[in-house]
Every structure is written in structure tokens, then in C-alpha cells.
Amino acid sequence: MSIVTIRDVGFLNNPARFSDPYRFRVTFECIALLKDDLEWKLIYVSSPDDEDLDQELDDCLVGPVPAGVNSFEFEGCAPDPYTGVSALILTGSYKDQEFVRVGYYQNTEYDNEEMREKPPPKIVLERLVRDINLKPRVTRFQIKWDVAPPQQELAAAGAATSADVPSANDLDDEMDVDAEKQNGTPS
């Protein structure tokens, strides 16, 4: 069971000029006090076939982390110029153990039709725009946390345990169903 669950990653400037920094807010829930920091990294992947081209745009430490819902704003610098489809990855780690990876596709193109149809031989940075697809691909990893979840402590004492908290993906599905009911469309 994970002690930390991401609830939302909201981009504060999307779409944007390619040279603009990435700005977003990360909201996560922590079910137990973490005395050590969580490390967050923002990585730009221009080529999935060549890991040497990956660029770590920024990282930050958040902590100590109290139990409950927490959020922070994160800003990462723009990567080296690249046109086409690429990926943006946000990773979360605790004590050098990655527990979550949230990936987004990013499309980078010129801001006018003429340059999109016939790209210049040399990249014109000031004409590039980026658009991040807001449907993430989330990968969770089991790690060794140094704290016990509250449910385990209660279960050990013989008390009843509560149901799992839904993930952000479950909430999105529920919102889709609720929207369909409000619009009168079948699910």
C-alpha cells in the first residue's frame, strides 16, 4: 500500500510558448506523517529510443510531509528545442525509491500553418508552441516506506478498517458517469 497518492497534477500554463517554463500544481494525499522529504523530478523525453537525450528540467524536495491532502507548485525550465511528439514525466521518490511516475505526451509545433507545413531548416525557437495532453499515464511502484499506514495499526489493535480511498483515475471515471447522468446520455 502506498503512503502517498497523487490526486491531481494541474498545468498552470498549457498550451504555452516552448521557451516558457513549465508551471503546475501537484496535489497529493499522505496517509501518515513522513519525516523525510519527498523528491519530485520533471523530465523531458524527446526520444523514447535514446535515454541519453532525456533532460531533467528541475527537481524539488517537499517535506516533512504531514498526513492529509498537500499541494505545491512546481516550475521547471524549458528543454532544448525539439519539434514533434515528446513526453514530460513527473516522478515522485521517497528515500531514493521511486513510487510514482506520471507521464504526459507533449506536441511541439510551429505557431503558424506555413511553418508547420514546411518547417525551416533550422529551428526557430520563438515560433514554437507546446501543448501537453492532459490525460496522464500513471505508473505506481511498490516501495519500502518507513512508516506504517494507519489502517494496519488499527487492524492490529482489532479495530475495523475503512475502505480504500479512490485514486484520481477512479474519480475521473465517476465524474464522467455523473456528467452523463446530468446530460441524460446513457453510460
Helices and strands as residue ranges (DSSP letters): E 4-11, E 16-17, E 22-30, E 38-45, G 51-53, E 55-62, E 68-76, E 84-94, E 97-110, H 113-117, G 125-127, E 128-132, E 137-140, H 150-156, H 168-183
